[in-house]
């Protein structure tokens, strides 16, 4: 019988995968491991139906977690093989994952896994990312472009994006369900999920970004005042269609982009609200100038040294996100 990862190795990898970003830090994933196959499931009960009406962001979030797991297992000396959507009668069953020993663990493997713990969503304005042209070529080499395309928006796209962001907020002004979800998930922590108020931005700080989501209950203040305007590069990830498989694969590439940017010393902030309404998504689609469907945007730039460190957003404990039989669990 082929060697398999131990329960302890899987636990460590799943914990790292759990650091994946998700819509309002909802963490909509669940794993099971039987000693041979690791299975990933989406958790429909953690979907935000008013914000994410189609469930696209739920699947993208699970795709990010899947690629985080790939990075964690590579650093532990394992390569993964995926059987995607193996049960047609259970669409929340996203993939079966099996393993084989890696021939070698590279420094790049270790560095990417380490980047998982350093990466965080930074909603403050950025300075322009130095060395971007060279880095962009490296970034494009880290994923297969057949499933997901990456576009770098031109600087003159910003006014249109800012208008799309404001339009999204205006369209949802009287959407009680959306605002209820926003209030529930942001500004405090609920059961090791949600977005703490310390990592949100004030109205003054958001104004300097222009394309950011409007969150409630943000603290007052004007951090990073030396960056008077956001000069980030804005990326768009798109797919040819809106199938569940497209969403998961898009999440995997989103993970790769975020981790590679972190390795390069850049700060990042995913922008998902710009694809949540048909009207704003249409604006983004015009800006990329080809017929693909925009799924997620990412701001990338340089964050000056913070005046104070931001707290890590909470994560659900291992026993809530991973099931394995006692025969596989590591000895205590």
N, C-alpha and C positions, 0 to 999 in steps of 0.2 A: 504494500500500500504506500502511496506517495506521502511524503512528509507534509503535514498541514500546520498552519499557524496555531500556536497555543491560544487558549482562552485569554491569557494575559495580554498577548500581542494584539488580539482583536479588541480587547477592552481599551487599550491605549490608543489604538487607531480610531476607534469610534469616538472616544473622547475628543481627539483632535478634530475629527470630522464635524463634531458638534459645535466647533467654533465657527462654522460657516455662517455667513450673513444670510438673513432671511427677512421677508417683509415684516417690518416692525418687530423683528427678533421673535417671530412666532415659532420657529424651529419645528417645522411640520414633517419630521421624519421619524422613522422607527426601524430598528435593525433586529434581525434574529440570526443566531449562529448555532449550528448543530455539530460543530467539529470538522466540518468539511466545506459547507456552503454558507456564505454570509448573504442574507437577503435584505434588500432595502424596500421599505414601504413608505408611501406618502400617507399622511394622517389627515383625512378629510375634515375631522373635527377641529383641526388647527388652521383651516382655511379661513380667510377673511372675506366673506361672500359679498359685502358691499364694496370693498376696495378692489378685490380680485375676483370679479364676477365669473370669469371663465376658468379660474383655477390655474392660469398660466404661471403666475408668480409662485404658487405652491410648488409646481413641478420644477421651475427654474431653481428655487431654493434647494430642493432635493438634489438636483444636478450639481449644485455647488458643493453640497455635502459629499456627494459621491466622488468628485474629483479631489476634495480634501482627503478623503479616505485613501484614494489612490496614492497621493503624495505621502501620507503617513505610512502606508504599507511599503512603498518603495524605500523609504528611509530605514524601515525595519528589515529589508532584505527580501521583499516579496513583490512579484508582479501579479496583476489581477487580470482575470478574463471575465467578460460580462455576457450574460444571456439576458437581453433586454425584453421587458414585458412578457415574461414566460407564461403567464396564465391569462388567456383571453377573457376569462370569466371574473377576473379580479384585477381591474385596471389600476388599482392603487399599489399593486405589486410591481415595482418598477424594474428590478433587476435581481438576478442571482449572480453572485460573485464567487468565483473559485480562484485558486492561487497556485503559483509555482515559484520555486526558489529563484531569486535573481542570481545571475552569474557574478554580479558585482554591485556594490552600493557606492555610487559616485558622491563626490562632495556636493554636486548639484542636487542630488536626491535629498541629502541631509539638510542642505540650505533651504530647499523649498518647504520641507516639513517644518523647519524652525520658523519660517516666515508666517506660518499659520497663526502662531501665538503673537507675532508682532503686528499683523494686519489688523486694522480697525477702520471703521467708517468715520471719516473726518468731514463734518458738515461745514467747517469754516472755510473762508476763501484761501486759495493757494497762490503761490508764486508760479511762474511758468516753469515747466520741467526742463532743466538743462540737459543737453545731450539727447533730446528726444528723437531726432532723425535716425541716429545710429541705433538707439534702443528699439524703435519701432520695427526695424528690420529683424532684430533678434526676437521680439515679441511675436511677430507673424510666423516665425519658424517653430513656435512651441505648440501649435495646434494644427489640426487638419482643417483646411478652409472649405472643404467640400460640404460640410454640414452647417457651418456657421461662418458668416462673413463679418469682418471687422472694418468699419469705416472710421476715419478720423475727420471730424467736422472742421470746416474752415472757420477762421475767427469771425468772419462776417455772418456766421450762422447764429451767433449769440442773441441778437435782437429777436429773431424768430423763435428761438428756444425760450427766451424769457417770456415772450407773449404767449407761447403755448403753455408754459407753466402757470401763468396768471389765468389763462382761459380755463385750465383744468380746475383751479381753485374756484373760479366763478361758477363753473358748471355744477360744482358740488356744494355750493353755498347753502342750499336748502336740503341737502341729502342727509337726513337724520341718521340713517344707517351708517353711512361713511363716517360721520363725525362721532358717532357712538363708538365705532371701532377704533378711531384715532385716539379718542380719550381713554379707552380701555387699555390700549397697548402702549401708549407713549406717555412720558412724564412721570412714570413710576414703574415699579417691578411687581409683577404678579406671578407667583409660583415659578420663580427663576426664569421668567421670560419677560418680554417687553423692553422698552427703551427708557433708561433712567433719564431724569430731567437734566442731569449734569452734562450729558453728551448732546443735548439739543442746542439749538441756536436761538438767540434773541431776535426780535424783529430787525434791530439795527444790523446784526451780523448777517442775517439772511439777505438783507437788501444789498450787501456787497457781493453776494454770490449770484443772485438774479434768477438762476434756473432751479433753485431748490424747492422742495416740497414745503408747504406751510404747515408747521406743527403747532398744536396748542400748548399752553402752559409752559412755554419756554422761559428760562430765567432771563432777567435783564442783564445787560453787560455789553461790552464791546471788546472781546478778546481778539488777539492778533491784529491790533489796530494798525500795525505798520504795513499790512497788506490792504490797501485801500480799495482795490478791485480784484475780483477773481480772474486769474490768468491761466487757469487750468486748460489742458487739452481735453476735449470731450470726445469720447469714443462711443460708437454705436455697434451693438451686436445684433445681427439680423439672421433670420432663417427663411427658407423658401416657402414654408407653410407653417401652420399653427397646430401640428399634430403633437400629442403628448411626447413622442420620442424627440421631436424638434425641441421642445421645451427643456427636457432633461439634458440633451446635448448642449443646448445654449448655456445652461447652468454650469456644465462642466468647463466650457470655454471661459465663462465669466470667472470661475475659480482660478483658472490658469492665468488670466489677465491680472487679477487682483494679486495673486502671489508673486508673479513675475515683476509687477510694478513695485511691490513691497521689497523684493530682493534688490531692485535697482535704487532703492532709497526714496521712492515716490510715495506720496500720500494719495489715497483713493476715496471716492464716494460714489457708490452706485446711485443712479437716478431712475427709479422704476415708475414714478408717477407720470412721466412723460409718455408712457405707452399704455396707461390704464384707461384712457378714454379714447374713443375712435377719433375725435377731433384732434387731440394733441398727437396721437400716433400718426395721423395723416401728415401733420406738419413735419415730423421727424422723417417720414418716408420721402417727402419731397426733398429734404435736405441731403439725404444719402444718394439721391439721383440714380437709383436703380430699383427694380420692382420687388426686392426682398421685403420681408416684414420685420420692422424693428421690434426687438424684444426688451432690450435693456441698454441704458446709457451709463457711462462711467466718467466721472471727472478725475483727472490725473494731474498732479502737480507737486510742488515742493511746499512742505509745511515748515515754517521756521520753528526753532526750538520752542516748545510750549512753556508758558509761564508756570503752569502747573499740569501735572499729568492727569489725564482723564481716566476715570475708573473703567475697568473692563465691563462690558455689558454681560449680564448674567447668562448662564447656560443651565439647561435642565440636567439633573444628575444622571449618572450612568444607568441606574436601575430603571429610569423612566424611558430610556431610549434604546436599550439593548436587552434582549431576552436570550438566554442560553441555558441548556440543561445543567444540572449540578455536576454531571459527569465531565463537563467541559470547563466548568468554572475553575479558576486557579485556586489552589489551596490557600487558606487564610493563615 
